[in-house]
Amino acid sequence: MFTGIIEETGSVVAFTEAPDAWKLQIAAKAALQNVAVGDSIAVNGCCLTVTRFDAGNLHFDVLAETRRLTNFRELDAGSPVNLERSLRFDGKVGGHFVSGHVDGQGEVLVFEPRGADHYLKIRGPAGMGRYLVHKGSIAIDGISLTVAEVDGDAFAVWLIPHTVTVTNLRARAAGQRVNLEFDLLGKYVEKLLAPRL
């Protein structure tokens, strides 16, 4: 479980296919603090398990299915990725509860500065607009954000300069893909009410 508050932006060192799994190596600093093999770390909002680490790098095995369903297909050496260690029970919850299970990818439609802030509009997967609530929560590449506009399966958020500076969104542009995780509560409510409808 995560909160969607990004701890740092790491950098992909290598992402290569091996016989047993895709191997992802990320240069990091904050996410390495007190890390242990088996820990969960959200990478662009996708929960991955640390398989090994060294003084400056985290290593993960990535399923082919995970690579297919996320924007990991676009990762190359040097790609910035958002990193968040899993939630500690004695820690702060500054965003919202994020599971690290990506629901699908969205396409950036508009990303531009407007005054001191940035406006980001994304088209989500078809039919997923039912999980979008004005002023509700959404995780974009693992970042907890507030939905400002809803237009069918498309939505928009506003970003303060700090968020743009400390996350990988600073490198995003129209046409690129982002990982989306819709609010967990909405998905559970839908599942529980489905038999009654």
C-alpha positions as CSV (number, residue, x, y, z in Angstrom):
1,M,0.0,0.0,0.0
2,F,1.2,3.5,-0.9
3,T,0.0,7.1,-0.5
4,G,0.9,8.6,-3.9
5,I,3.4,11.0,-2.4
6,I,6.5,10.5,-4.5
7,E,9.7,10.3,-2.5
8,E,12.1,10.8,-5.4
9,T,12.5,10.6,-9.2
10,G,14.9,7.7,-9.9
11,S,16.6,7.1,-13.3
12,V,16.5,3.9,-15.3
13,V,20.0,2.4,-15.6
14,A,18.9,-0.6,-17.7
15,F,15.8,-2.5,-18.6
16,T,16.6,-5.8,-20.4
17,E,14.9,-9.1,-21.1
18,A,16.3,-12.2,-19.5
19,P,15.1,-15.8,-19.7
20,D,13.3,-15.7,-16.4
21,A,12.0,-12.0,-16.4
22,W,12.6,-8.5,-17.5
23,K,15.3,-7.0,-15.4
24,L,14.9,-3.4,-14.3
25,Q,17.7,-1.4,-12.7
26,I,17.0,2.0,-11.2
27,A,19.5,4.5,-9.8
28,A,18.0,5.9,-6.6
29,K,18.9,7.6,-3.2
30,A,15.9,8.1,-0.9
31,A,14.2,4.8,-1.9
32,L,17.4,2.9,-0.9
33,Q,17.1,4.0,2.7
34,N,16.5,1.0,5.0
35,V,15.6,-1.1,1.9
36,A,15.6,-4.9,2.1
37,V,15.2,-7.6,-0.5
38,G,11.5,-8.4,-0.8
39,D,10.4,-4.8,0.0
40,S,7.6,-3.2,-2.2
41,I,8.4,0.0,-4.1
42,A,6.0,1.7,-6.4
43,V,7.7,2.6,-9.7
44,N,5.6,4.9,-11.8
45,G,2.7,3.7,-9.6
46,C,3.3,0.0,-10.2
47,C,4.2,-2.1,-7.1
48,L,7.4,-4.0,-7.7
49,T,9.4,-6.2,-5.4
50,V,13.1,-5.4,-4.7
51,T,15.1,-8.5,-5.8
52,R,18.5,-7.0,-4.9
53,F,20.2,-3.6,-4.3
54,D,23.6,-2.0,-4.1
55,A,24.9,1.4,-2.9
56,G,23.1,3.3,-5.7
57,N,20.7,1.0,-7.4
58,L,17.5,-0.9,-6.9
59,H,16.9,-4.1,-9.0
60,F,13.5,-5.6,-9.9
61,D,12.2,-8.5,-11.9
62,V,9.3,-7.4,-14.1
63,L,6.7,-9.8,-15.5
64,A,6.1,-9.6,-19.3
65,E,2.4,-9.0,-18.4
66,T,3.4,-6.0,-16.2
67,R,5.5,-4.6,-19.0
68,R,2.6,-5.1,-21.5
69,L,0.0,-3.4,-19.3
70,T,2.0,-0.4,-18.1
71,N,4.1,2.4,-19.6
72,F,7.2,0.3,-18.8
73,R,7.4,-0.6,-22.5
74,E,8.6,3.0,-23.0
75,L,11.4,2.8,-20.4
76,D,14.9,3.3,-21.7
77,A,18.2,4.0,-20.0
78,G,17.9,7.5,-18.5
79,S,14.1,7.5,-18.3
80,P,12.9,9.3,-15.1
81,V,10.6,7.2,-12.9
82,N,8.6,8.1,-9.8
83,L,9.6,6.1,-6.7
84,E,7.7,5.6,-3.4
85,R,8.5,3.1,-0.7
86,S,5.5,1.3,0.8
87,L,3.4,2.9,3.5
88,R,4.6,2.4,7.1
89,F,1.9,2.2,9.8
90,D,3.7,4.9,11.8
91,G,4.0,7.2,8.7
92,K,2.0,10.0,7.3
93,V,-0.8,9.6,4.8
94,G,-0.5,12.7,2.7
95,G,-2.2,11.6,-0.5
96,H,-4.7,8.8,-0.7
97,F,-4.6,5.0,-0.5
98,V,-2.9,3.7,-3.6
99,S,-2.5,-0.1,-4.1
100,G,0.2,0.0,-6.7
101,H,-2.0,-2.1,-9.1
102,V,-2.2,-0.2,-12.3
103,D,-5.7,-0.2,-13.9
104,G,-4.6,0.9,-17.3
105,Q,-2.8,3.5,-19.3
106,G,-3.9,7.0,-20.2
107,E,-2.8,9.2,-23.1
108,V,-1.6,12.7,-22.3
109,L,-3.8,15.1,-24.4
110,V,-2.7,18.4,-23.0
111,F,0.2,19.3,-20.7
112,E,0.9,23.0,-20.5
113,P,1.7,25.8,-18.1
114,R,-1.2,28.1,-17.2
115,G,0.0,30.9,-15.1
116,A,2.2,29.6,-12.3
117,D,0.6,26.1,-12.5
118,H,0.3,23.3,-15.0
119,Y,-2.8,21.8,-16.6
120,L,-2.7,18.2,-17.5
121,K,-5.5,16.5,-19.4
122,I,-5.5,12.7,-20.0
123,R,-7.8,10.3,-21.9
124,G,-8.1,7.1,-19.8
125,P,-9.1,3.6,-21.1
126,A,-12.5,3.3,-22.6
127,G,-15.2,2.8,-20.0
128,M,-13.1,3.7,-17.0
129,G,-14.6,7.2,-16.7
130,R,-17.1,5.7,-14.3
131,Y,-14.4,5.7,-11.7
132,L,-13.7,9.4,-12.1
133,V,-15.3,11.8,-9.6
134,H,-14.9,15.6,-9.7
135,K,-12.6,16.5,-6.7
136,G,-11.9,12.7,-6.2
137,S,-8.5,11.1,-6.3
138,I,-6.5,9.6,-9.1
139,A,-2.9,8.2,-9.2
140,I,-1.0,9.2,-12.3
141,D,2.3,7.4,-12.6
142,G,1.9,6.8,-8.9
143,I,1.3,10.5,-8.0
144,S,-1.8,11.2,-5.9
145,L,-3.7,14.0,-7.6
146,T,-7.2,15.6,-7.4
147,V,-9.5,15.3,-10.4
148,A,-10.5,18.9,-11.5
149,E,-12.5,18.1,-14.6
150,V,-14.3,15.0,-15.9
151,D,-15.3,14.5,-19.6
152,G,-16.4,10.9,-20.2
153,D,-13.2,8.9,-20.1
154,A,-11.0,12.0,-20.1
155,F,-10.1,14.1,-17.1
156,A,-7.9,16.9,-16.0
157,V,-5.8,17.8,-13.0
158,W,-3.9,20.9,-12.0
159,L,-0.3,20.7,-10.8
160,I,1.6,23.0,-8.6
161,P,5.2,23.8,-9.7
162,H,6.6,21.6,-6.9
163,T,4.9,18.5,-8.3
164,V,6.2,19.2,-11.8
165,T,9.7,19.7,-10.4
166,V,10.0,16.6,-8.2
167,T,8.2,14.0,-10.4
168,N,8.6,12.5,-13.9
169,L,5.7,14.6,-15.2
170,R,8.3,17.3,-16.0
171,A,9.3,15.1,-18.9
172,R,5.8,14.3,-20.2
173,A,4.3,15.6,-23.4
174,A,1.1,15.2,-25.4
175,G,0.8,11.7,-26.9
176,Q,2.8,10.0,-24.2
177,R,1.4,7.2,-21.9
178,V,1.0,7.4,-18.2
179,N,0.0,4.7,-15.7
180,L,-3.4,5.2,-14.0
181,E,-4.8,3.8,-10.8
182,F,-8.4,4.8,-10.1
183,D,-9.6,5.3,-6.5
184,L,-9.8,1.9,-4.7
185,L,-13.0,2.8,-2.9
186,G,-15.0,3.3,-6.1
187,K,-13.9,-0.1,-7.4
188,Y,-15.0,-1.8,-4.2
189,V,-18.3,0.0,-4.1
190,E,-19.0,-1.0,-7.7
191,K,-18.2,-4.6,-6.9
192,L,-20.4,-4.8,-3.8
193,L,-23.4,-3.1,-5.5
194,A,-23.2,-5.0,-8.8
195,P,-25.4,-8.0,-7.5
196,R,-28.1,-5.6,-6.4
197,L,-28.4,-3.8,-9.8
